[in-house]
């Protein structure tokens, strides 16, 4: 059995084979699959020229994200209840920037003329107030390529949406319905999520279907940190908006735990962006909702915080004379000036080259040694100081680290920083020093670590349902058991096959189920997710209520034990482990080092500043710590 994990980034596409072999190729923005195909061919080409067959390709894709960010999706219509056509435009009362009177919300993905209203109504408890008349749906404009259907309270009863979808599909339309995609409360968020799915699905479906010939089985990483079959992903592309970063978070959590740090922050700095995620007790923090391109996406996700700061981020002087870095990126072509492909804008990578953190002796994958003279010329030509670029980009990334730690009631001085991505290990020590973090973990294959995480990720299914009676908890255990059964069936059918395994052998391997409840105090408008055993007493146990009080105290600074606790949603995650574990991948033992030093590896470069040292760790990692007595923050 041959298995490959691939992660498409803005600058490079990374691939890792199950024997540990690594390939980095420049990304191809016009067609991301070309870079994936190129990398797969390189990994499968044997020394005698005979191509090895590929059993499984585990893929992290940016196609859905790019289609949304670049507004290159399908022409979408919305069908909703009468009087609710403008929900996606009215949105919520909160403003993106409270005191900025010039800021605008993103333009809705559905123009007003393509928002269609239908009669029929469900009440807040899911009972029918007026029947749906699907045949009375107005004719949809011929220019529409996909339709999103979101009707009131379909999270409690999907029958009205299903009737509308059946009629629209009879007319030959591509239809996404909220009951299949995001069966949760909050009409605005559910509507926007469904619209996004319809908007990106035609392009993602074509892309994923075209990838099908690369392997016997193609599976795709979701934002929630698990793999699903490509055909499932093609129908639910809104679940892929954090596809690549999720793989790095999974692998980063495993590397942190292996080196004695169950609490950590993963720090993934690539060519275009930086992604950070909090890990507590070995588990990445989850999120029920994310914001992408200014739109809420209400789907299960890892709580990854992303900023536009990467090795290719462009530095410039703004109109006020201040140095600004990003979010614009030089990409792969022409890329930073030091790439030698005609890039004229100074970037973070050029700054690292100019100060010597990325020396001329490094061999950039597919590019060769950096052009030091070109990097310095680009910076000098723009009147920009190289160290200033690094200071500015580090300040932005430090703010991101504080977002996922300090702002959530977690002291970063108790956390390790797990640094990966092509640029992460260049900046990690400066950030850990600023945050007073005790250690930096640089895992093996750090430059392709998201691909490693995707290679070793489990098959996973995340299910959610609204709980209709928030203060009446009777029957919760039975409802969780039903969700768990549905999730178990889904992952067993889609589960990965090891050598010689068949459908009968698969269930013998561990199928792991986890459950959680979305809880809040009566009268609140936001929830906290509290783990709940699947096999539990029917109702809200005293232990779960106490866990909610404790978590509320940590996140919000207070608790109200005498206030009734509401349950708004039930969540279940079911996983089947990958046949390939991270610890199975062969690794080389890295040598100890004391800063200042630069460690050059095939897929990344590690900068060890003065006053820091590096020691070999578990799984081929390097563990970097500040030397006792060295200038800077004291070692905790």
C-alpha positions, 0 to 999 in steps of 0.5 A: 500500500502506498499513501501520499499526503499533499498540502497546497499552499500559496507558494509551495505544494508539499507532498509526503510519502508514507516512507517519509520521502518529501517533495516540495514543488512551486504551486500552480495558482491557475490550476492547483492540481498541476503541482499536485500531479507533478509532486505525485509523479516525482514521489512515485517514480522509481529508480528504474523508471517504473511508476509505483501505483498509488493507493491513497492520496490524502489531500489538503486543498485551497480551491474552496478558499481561493474561490471565495477570497477571489470571488470566482465562484458560481452564479448563486441564487437563494430560496428562503421564506417570504420576508427573509430575502435580505437576511444575508445583507442585514446580517448582525448588528456588530460592525467589522470595525466599531469606529471606522465609518468608512468600512464596508461589509463584504458584498453578499454573494447573492444579488438582490434579484436572485433572492427568491421567497416562498410561502410555508413556515415552521414555528420555533419548535419545528411544528408546521404553521403553513405548508410548503408549496414547492411547485409555486417556486418562481422560475429561477433566472437562467444565468444561475448556476447553483441554488442555496435553500435556507428556510426558517427552523429547518434545523428542527425539521428538514421537510420543507427544504427537502421539498423545495430542493426536490422541485429545483433539482427536477428543474436541473439545478444544483441545490445546497440545503442548510439542513444537510450542511449546517443544521444549527440555530441562527438563521443568518449564519446558517444561510450564509454558510449554505450560500457559500457552499453553493457558491464554491461547489461547482468549481470544487466538484470539478477540481476534486473529480479531476483529481480522482485518477491520481490514486485508487482512493482520494480523501480530502482534509476538512476544516475540522481536522479529519479526512472524508472521501473526495466525492463527499468533500465535493458536495460539501466544499464549505467544510474545506475552507481550512483544509490545509492548516488543519493538517498542520494543527493535528500534527503539531499537537502530536509533536507537542505531546510527544515532547512533553508539552500537552499545552501548546500553540501551533505556529504555521508560517508559510509563504502567504499566511500564518496560522496559529491554534491553541492546543490544551491537554493535547487537543486542538481547540474546536470552533463551531463557527469561523469567519472567512473573507468576512463571512461566517461559516457555521461548520465544525472546524479547528479554531485556527486564527489566520493572518496575512503574514508569510515569507512572501508577504510584501513590505511597503511604506504606506501613505503615512510613512509607516512600514507595512508588511502584507497581506499582499503576497508575491506568491510563487511566481514571480515570488520574492526578489531573492527567488530570481524570477523577476520579483521586484517587491521586497518581502519577508523572505528577502529580509531574512536573506538580507540579515543572514537568517536565510543564508546563500548556502540554502537550497530553496526547493525547485529554486536553488540558492537565494539571490542575496544581492537581489534581496538587498536591492529590492529592500534598498530600492523601496527604502526599507530596513530588513530588520524593520520588516522582521520586527513588523511581521513578528509584531503581527504574529505575536498579536495572533498568538495572543488572540488564541491564548491571552484573550482566551484566559490562557497564560502563554508562559505555560505553553510551548510554541510548535513551529513549522511551515517553510518560514515558521522556524525562522521566526519562532524564537523571537516570538517565543521570547516576546511571549515568554514561552518556555520552549519552541518545538520544531518537528521533523519535516517542519517545512512540509508538516501540514502534509504530514498531518494530512497523510496521518489524519483519521477518516472523520465524520462530525455531526451536529443537531439543534437541541429543541428544548434548551432547559429540558435535557431529558433524552440527550443521551439517546439523541447522542447515541443516535448521532454516534451510530450515524457517524460510526456507519459513515466512517466505517464505510469510508474508512482507510484500508490497510494492506489486505483489509476488507470491509469486515476487517475495518471495524476491528480497528479502533473507531473512536467517538467523542461527544459534546454539548453546546451550553450557555446560561439562560438568557445568554446569546453565546455558547461554550462547548463542553465534552460529554460521554456518549454513554451517559445518563439521560439529561444534563449531569451535575458533572457536565454542569460543573464543567460548564461553570469552570469553563465559563469562569476561565473564558469569561472571568466569572461563573453563575452556578445558581443560573439554569444551564441551557443546551442548544446543540449536540455534537458527535465526532467519530474517527477511524485512525489512518493506517500511517501514524506520525511516529511510523515515519522514519526520522533522522536524529538532529544535532544539538546546537547553540545560537547564533546558528542557522540549521539548513534542512531540505524543507525549512531553515531554522534560526537559533538566535544568540542566547538559545540552544537546540536539543534533539527531542522525540520524533526527530524534533528539535526543542529550542530553549533560552539559555539560563542567564541569557539576555531577554525573558527569564526561563520559566 
